[in-house]
Amino acid sequence: MDKKVIAILGATGAQGGALARAILNDPKSEFAVRAVVRDPKSDKAQALAARGAEVVSGDVDRPESLKRAFHAAYGAFCVTFFWAHLSAEKELAQARAQAEAAKDAGLRHVVWSTLEDTRKFIPVGDARMPTLQGDYKVPHFDAKGEADHFFRHLGVPTTFLVTSFYWENLISFGLGPKKGADGTLAFVLPMADQKLPCIAVDDIGKCAYGIFKAGSAYIGKTVGVAGDHLTGQQFADTLTRALGQPVSYNYVPPEIYRTFGFPGADEMGNMFQFNRDFSRECCAARDLTVARSLNPELQTFAQWAAENKDRIPIQ
């Protein structure tokens, strides 16, 4: 029997790569991976090809290339790449192109990686949080949430996968514990005593795979996933055990975090403020039992930290 082809955007990146691995690691999978990448000759793309993936050229900024990449596929994993350009408007254009390509190809199931539109909680005119890029509170959340409309309006059979803060951000995004002047480690998080929904990126891919395996059960539904809901103190306590040295929790208010000066600091400060001020709603939207039902291998932060402790840079 021919396998159902899933066209995976970002197949050499975080979420898309995690889904590609989940499918390729399952020898009994009913699905085949079509890795949609900008550079099919890259080392990562060639590694996927060596494992049996079909590698094709496609670029979210070139809509016609997506239509070709989605042609004759069963489904697609759609995702945007805000941190590559920091533009909400560009992210919206990328999402629209994906929805239109999915419609054009007649896909039977799309999993769209999305987030809340925070403006439903904090309107643009609300002074509690600065407005960014003219019309957004948390641009990389808001653009994704707004883009849900493209898939719905076009009638694309879609599951809206609401993701969470990656633990890999401690490795690759510079958010791990840092040494203070006295040499002790501190973990900075602008969350006060509120819980942050969070997850290993591999588990996002495995949850997406679980959605595809469920067939039509999740089409038209919004599904939030997380591996844990943690306070800053719980993060620090777990890191203390994993790293074998004390890690303190350093709460920095979002208004201070926004001034740190690195690219996207204002965006990140707003993101953490949203998660802090609406922690209950954010955690409720990402039910751990739902994530575990989709992915029985779902990790806790303690498990992930024990496994990845040597990859977390100590700065």
Buried (B, 14 or more C-beta within 10 A) or exposed (E): EEEBBBBBBBBBBBBBBBBBBBBBEEEEBBBBBBBBBBEBEEEBBBEBBEBEBBBBBBBBEBBEBBBBBBBEBBBBBBBBBBEEEBBBBBBBBBBBBBBBBBBBBEBBBBBBBBBBBBBEBBEEEEEEBBBBBEBBBBBBBBBBBBBBBBBBEBEBBBBBBBBBBBBBBBBEBEBBBBEEEEEEBBBBBBBBEBBBBBBBBBBBBBBBBBBBBBEEEBBEEBBBBBBBBBBBBBBBBBBBEBBEEEBBBBBBEBEEBBEEEEEBEBBBBBBBBBBBBBBEEBBEBBBBEBBBEBBEEBBBBBBBBEEBEEEBEEE
